[in-house]
Amino acid sequence: MSWKDDYRGKQMTAAQALEAVRSGDRVWIQSGCGTPSVLVDQLVARAPHLRDVEIIHMMTLGNARYTRPEYEGHFRHRGLFLGPNVRDAVAAGRADYTPIFLSEIEGLFESGALPLDVVLMQVSPPDVHGFVTLGTTVDCTLTTVRLARTVIAEVNPQMPRTHGETAIHISHLTAVVESDRPLLELHTEPFNEMHMRVARNVASLIPDGATLQTGIGGISEAVLHCLDDKRNLGIHTEMCPDGVVDLMESGVMNGEGKSIHRGKAVVAFVLGTKRLFDFIHDNPCFEFRPIKYTNDPFVVAQNERMVAINGALQVDLTGQVCADSLGTRPYSGFGGQIDFIRGAARSKGGIPIIALPSTAMHGDVSRIVPVLEPGAGVVTSRGDVHYVVTEHGIAYLHGKTLRERAQALIAIADPRFQQELEDFAVRAHYLERERTAAALA
């Protein structure tokens, strides 16, 4: 039987395809801009016929209706990285959060610690050889396809065709549901002057020929905006945003300085808009890989001059970084922060960076704090932290004493909070008042 006959035999409606989901199943949903919303909507529509279905994914886009109170008992979400669409459900106890490094998620599936039954994904149409691609989002989905009982693919001609480890043959699909709709987009916050001040400090640390990992948000986009004067930059990251398009089109980000995968932008998924989707379509400059590869610290470390840029919610005066929770309330997840911080630390000429605004709540709260909030999770330990960057400067902490760390972090805190931080540091015996005054003078 030809692949075309196989494809036609597997075509069905979303309602028909989702009948394969049984009570008690564990369902993986492809994340980000690859979220298969047609399939997800039909899964929710089947709620009256299902009990105790566990839905597992990283950050998806869309409304995640399966986390609403009326679906308790039918669905329960297990979040590996939380987006805005599921945070309230986790906070209310209707959904769960699993703290885990992105590089280790696929190992849970492969070891049998977290077996999967069904995969819901969105792919590009098949090529002449019968291969679809995962388009915007390889993440962990390529691995789940090998392991699950049932693989349901939403085939959408608006999904870009991508290169790397992203192709799946029709023979590996259980059901095909055709759609034709715009992909879900992520519009990041516009960067402002504060973001630019942080970004300029970050950019000052980035040498020509560096390989970058960046995150989501105003600071990350602002950093990319500050790199026009650099040469031969590269990308090795789990997530690639819109901001790389201008740098690649201008030739600043050409991958010529990379130690491995020279000339290639190595990514696990992209998060952005149609401009980015169009740019990656059939673009051999991009090499999509599973997260267990992109985020493997031993792989990351092979990139010389590896620059890891990650954010934080709070940093305490000893250098502990909270990036996934607001006190006891889970907010996001570990993401790739530790994977890349440790990889960059072991890279020749590597630069691990935590970048954050010095304040929150419109300037009313310091993000450089005496101690983390009660219950706050430490994503990056003080032993892993190297550079902490705010709009007020750069603090280098690696190998420093508690006294030296407190002095450096107070110096890059908002001036309105420096006295409060100093007072605490003196009470905690990190600092002596006279030495502190001299250091900050």
Secondary structure, 3 states (H helix, E strand, C coil): CCHHHHHHHHECCHHHHHCCCCCCCEEEECCECCCCHHHHHHHHHCHHHCCCEEEEECCECCCCHHHCHHHCCCEEEEECCCCCCCHHHHHHCCCEECCCCHHHHHHHHHHCCCCCCEEEEEECCCCCCCEEECCCECCCHHHHHHHCCEEEEEECCCCCCCCECCEEEHHHCCEEEECCCCCCCCCCCCCCHHHHHHHHHHHCCCCCCCEEECCCCHHHHHHHHCCCCCCCEEEECCEECCCHHHHHHHCCECCCCCCCCCCCEEECEECCCHHHHHHHCCCCCEEECCHHHHCCHHHHCCCCCEEEEECCCEEECCCCEECCEECCEECCCCCCHHHHHHHHHCCCCCEEEEECCCEECCCCEECEECCCCCCCCCCECCCCCCEEEECCEEEECCCCCHHHHHHHHHHHCCHHHHHHHHHHHHHCCCCCHHHHHHHHC
